[in-house]
Amino acid sequence: MKKKKALGKYIASVIFLVPAILFIAKFSGPSILRLYIETGIGTCHKIPILCMVPEEEINNPLINKDYILGLLTYRFPKMTISVPKGFTVSQERIKKVYYKKSRKGNAAIIYLLYEEPNFFVNLFPQLKKQGIKDDYEFIRRTMHAKLTDIKNVTDSFFVIMKSIFTPDVGDQSNLKMAQFTVPGKKGFINYNISKTDNYFDCNVINEGGDFFKIYIKDKGATLDLAKVLAIISTARGL
């Protein structure tokens, strides 16, 4: 309960724009809503992901079991995961330091976030009236939110959430967004692959409704999408 309150307080402080958006929505149109969010968060030129949606579909790729056998298993409160050697691994909550670009800027890192089933729909129960019945739909709407498609308050909310959910993914002009399924899990990956450093922002829901956020800053570009999907497949709730 304390964890939910702490996370809710943080998100509430970040989305301070919402009350003003409600006022603007009542007395103006979508163009003013978009302008208000651009002023408070940024434009598509500054934050390209705000105008991107998942265009790639990855359905049940072959997972390399031999690769998984060579991974190290980490056990955290309420979850376990297997990852490669050479990464600093920590479990965190959504908070400002999670998204700072300067934190351990030269280190290969993996940040993990776990939430129990229906965490987000219970945190924002008003969204149930908009057809958001579970956390997968919440994440799906967040990943598909586009600044250019804002028509109402709900659209604005999910664009704001998208900005909150996106950590440092390097040069966003090279960013790609994909939706995926692997046995027992589905979700979305925002990734940036280059010759020197790779970034993977994975938002995962398992069959039981558990939510995992797996953020990988791959200094040295040792991972590819297939290896990251193998890592995702090892995530388990406890």
Secondary structure, DSSP 8 states (H G I E B T S, - for coil): -HHHHHHHHHHHHHTTHHHHHHHHHHHS-HHHHHHHHHHHT--TTTSGGGG----EEEES----HHHHHTSEEEEETTEEEEE-TT-EEEE--S-GGGG-TTTTTTS-EEEEEEE-TTHHHHHSGGGGGGT--SHHHHHHHHHH--GGG--SHHHHHHHHHHHHH----S-GGG-EEEEEEETTEEEEEEEE--SSEEEEEEEEEETT--EEEEEEEEET----HHHHHHHHHT-EE-
